[in-house]
């Protein structure tokens, strides 16, 4: 009997350890636009455009989610987006959308499938609620630092609306069983299916309401050790921190409250593609072109490529645009460490050997002499900004791989700023999660 009791205790301890080490997700009662309004409601994420762009995109469209995510557009031009009146306007507009039936809550808890198609390539994500506890304990892993001011902005937005208006973008180690479930779901007629006018990307959305399928998805995720933030570090931090605040403020907290979770779209890692994230700099730190190129030759093999755009073709190869000419830069052996998950990154090589050592740029987050250009704009954008005289030199990088991102997150390290650019971006407004 004693042995049996001990075995029972050991089994329960093991089970708890298993649960603690695995990802926790749950379905939720999504708040969504009617089919006939989805294209008018759906918008780009708040942080990929400025107030003027949001104002222009939403012009003449009272249904645009920008009225909630970018409510400064309802005030005179140049109104501070962090003004308390702006946050209050977000609450007012959200209530208006609900009252008018522009956003309607599902009656039961569901999961959703959201696919994005760009350049004839489609990726399929599961829309779920992720655990605040998983974020706080590190089971949801990050690869970038967050800025407190940006966290505070999104925390206020989550607090005042008591909702995750926009999802965050997660990756998970791909599973054949989840792929099979998604493959069955997408055989059905989608709830939404449209091509965004601005970028030409297709967005398709299915509702999963079968109880057995929902239960199985939850069970499979409980076997996945970690989820990875691909895009939306500030939104993830804000959502989790507000959830944790609510937990601490509630004397009757049980752990089952809706605020213990936040909305994420989870994509299998083998479907995701990171594109390049490039650098442009205003000056050569007092150097002439030939002096700058000479200094580059200390750590790089420098080859002139002429006036045609040159794109990096492998890791540790870079392209440089200077005074109307393109150059290939290849890092010499010994200038990087393939055994160091951070040191092997091309952004680290560029930051250390060019931006810091030659151009004197020490802090990528604060130095006004540098700017960053997502690869979605193409290398022609780098050429344009240098040719215009706005910038003096441009550096294009070979993109980071998903495996590199996962290795860094697993090691507890943080990538340098502006390392990854995911495309297409998630559309906001397809579904919202309330914290009550």
Secondary structure, DSSP 8 states (H G I E B T S, - for coil): -HHHHHHHHHHHHHHHHHHHHS--EE-B--EE--GGGHHHH-B--GGGS-HHHHHHHTTT-TT-THHHHTGGGGS-TT--TTSHHHHHHHHHHHHHHHHTTSSEE-SS-BEEEEEEEETTEEEEEEEEEEEHHHHHHTSEE--S---HHHHHHHHHHHHHHTEE-S-EEEEE---HHHHHHHHHHTTS--SEEEE-TTT--EEEEEEE--HHHHHHHHHHHTT---EEEEE-HHHHHHHHHHHHHHHHH-TT--S-SGGGEEEEEEEEGGG--EE-EEEEES--TT--HHHHHHHHTTTEEEEEEESS-----STTEEEEEETTEEEEEEE-TTSS-TTSTTTTSHHHHHIIIIIITTT----TTT-TTEEEEEGGG-HHHHHHHHHTTS-SEEEEE----HHHHHHHHHHT----SS--EESS---BTS-BEE--
